[in-house]
Amino acid sequence: MIARGSEIVEVARGWLGTPYRHQAAARGAGCDCLGLIRGVWRECYGAEPEAAPAYSMDWSEPQGEERMWAAARRHLIPCDAGPWRPGDMLLFRMRSGSVAKHVGILSEVGEVPRFIHSYSGHGVVESALSAPWRRKVVARFEFPVEVK
C-alpha cells in the first residue's frame, strides 16, 4: 500500500474525538498517543509492522530506555534535518531528562502549525504546535511511502 503525508493527515483527522484509552488503538472507541499512530498505520498500510508490547503509563522511564524512539527508527524514516511536512510523526520528550514518550502527527505547517495527538483527559485532538509543544519535539519521522 502507498501513503503520502496528506493521506496520513486525512486518516488521522478521522480519529478526532476518539476518547483516550491507555494501550488502545481503536478509532472511535479509544486510543492513546501510540494507539493513534498504530491505527493510522493500519488504515494506510494494513497490518502493523510489529506487535506493541504491554506498557505502563510511565513507559520505560524507570529504566531510562528510549523504547518509543527505537521503534520509530525501525519502521519510520528519520527526517530531523529536512523541512517540516504534514504527515510527519513528531516524537516529544515531555520533561527534560525523561524518555521521549509522546507522539503526534503534524497536520499543518506555516504560520500556525498544528498536530494531531491523543492524551489523557482530551482524547484525540488537533492542537496548535505552540512554542511550548515545539520545544518538546526531539525527533521527526516520515511514514514510508510504500510498505510491502
Secondary structure as the mmCIF struct_conf table of DSSP 4:
data_model
#
loop_
_struct_conf.conf_type_id
_struct_conf.id
_struct_conf.beg_label_comp_id
_struct_conf.beg_label_asym_id
_struct_conf.beg_label_seq_id
_struct_conf.end_label_comp_id
_struct_conf.end_label_asym_id
_struct_conf.end_label_seq_id
STRN STRN1 ILE A 2 ILE A 2
HELX_RH_AL_P HELX_RH_AL_P1 GLY A 5 ARG A 13
TURN_TY1_P TURN_TY1_P1 GLY A 14 GLY A 17
HELX_LH_PP_P HELX_LH_PP_P1 THR A 18 PRO A 19
STRN STRN2 TYR A 20 TYR A 20
TURN_TY1_P TURN_TY1_P2 HIS A 22 GLN A 23
STRN STRN3 ALA A 25 ALA A 26
TURN_TY1_P TURN_TY1_P3 ARG A 27 ALA A 29
STRN STRN4 GLY A 30 CYS A 31
HELX_RH_AL_P HELX_RH_AL_P2 CYS A 33 TYR A 45
BEND BEND1 GLY A 46 ALA A 47
BEND BEND2 PRO A 49 GLU A 50
HELX_LH_PP_P HELX_LH_PP_P2 ALA A 51 ALA A 54
TURN_TY1_P TURN_TY1_P4 MET A 57 GLY A 64
HELX_RH_AL_P HELX_RH_AL_P3 ARG A 67 HIS A 75
BEND BEND3 LEU A 76 LEU A 76
STRN STRN5 ILE A 77 PRO A 78
TURN_TY1_P TURN_TY1_P5 ASP A 80 ALA A 81
BEND BEND4 GLY A 82 GLY A 82
TURN_TY1_P TURN_TY1_P6 PRO A 86 GLY A 87
HELX_LH_PP_P HELX_LH_PP_P3 ASP A 88 ASP A 88
STRN STRN6 MET A 89 PHE A 92
BEND BEND5 MET A 94 ARG A 95
TURN_TY1_P TURN_TY1_P7 SER A 96 GLY A 97
BEND BEND6 SER A 98 SER A 98
HELX_LH_PP_P HELX_LH_PP_P4 VAL A 99 ALA A 100
STRN STRN7 HIS A 102 GLU A 108
BEND BEND7 GLY A 110 VAL A 112
STRN STRN8 ARG A 114 TYR A 119
TURN_TY1_P TURN_TY1_P8 SER A 120 HIS A 122
STRN STRN9 GLY A 123 ALA A 128
HELX_RH_AL_P HELX_RH_AL_P4 ALA A 131 LYS A 136
STRN STRN10 VAL A 137 GLU A 142
HELX_LH_PP_P HELX_LH_PP_P5 PHE A 143 PRO A 144
BEND BEND8 VAL A 145 VAL A 145
STRN STRN11 GLU A 146 GLU A 146
#
